[in-house]
Every structure is written in C-alpha cells, then in structure tokens.
C-alpha cells in the first residue's frame, strides 16, 4: 500500500478578461497528499535528449488531478512535463524545476 506522507500544491492558472478585454490572470491552489517517486535513468536521458530536465516525480490520487501544469513542493515551483496513469487510482507527475526559481 502506498503511503502519501508529503504535501504538494497543484496550481491551476487561468486567464479571464474584463469588460474591456484586458487579461486578468488568476490561479487556484489545491494542496494534496503525495508520495515521492524517482526519475529512472533511461527516462532521464530520453527527456534530456528532448531538452527537458526531469527532476522529481509525484504520485497522487488520479481524481485529485485536473491537468494542472505547475506544482509547488517545499517552496520550489515545478512544471509538469509528463503524466502517467499508473492505474485507476494513481497518477505520476514527472516535473522539472521552473527556470525562474
């Protein structure tokens, strides 16, 4: 049985527009429990060949994930570069550190 003993914040960014058509960015943050996974050697090198730098993997309950593209973990912002559905209940989120951090 997997243990979800870490907290991770899923960040959903959207852009709304006011009456004049000006963009108004907003974000919704949802904190969920996760387990940490590791990046496999072959996955790391395959991603690196495409210019990606996978650094960390989070496993969360699939029903809690709604396609968020950013994640915050221990004060560090990450971008989701790949998702993988393990089974009906779990999804893996492979992430790289945001460049601006």
CORZIHU-V529750 format. One record per helix or strand. SS is the DSSP state (@ for helix, = for strand). FROM is the first residue (numbers start at 0). TO is the last residue. If there is no record, write none. Layout:
ss=SS from=FROM to=TO
ss=SS from=FROM to=TO
//
This chain:
ss== from=5 to=16
ss== from=22 to=36
ss=@ from=40 to=48
ss== from=55 to=60
ss=@ from=61 to=63
ss== from=69 to=72
ss== from=75 to=84
ss== from=89 to=96
//
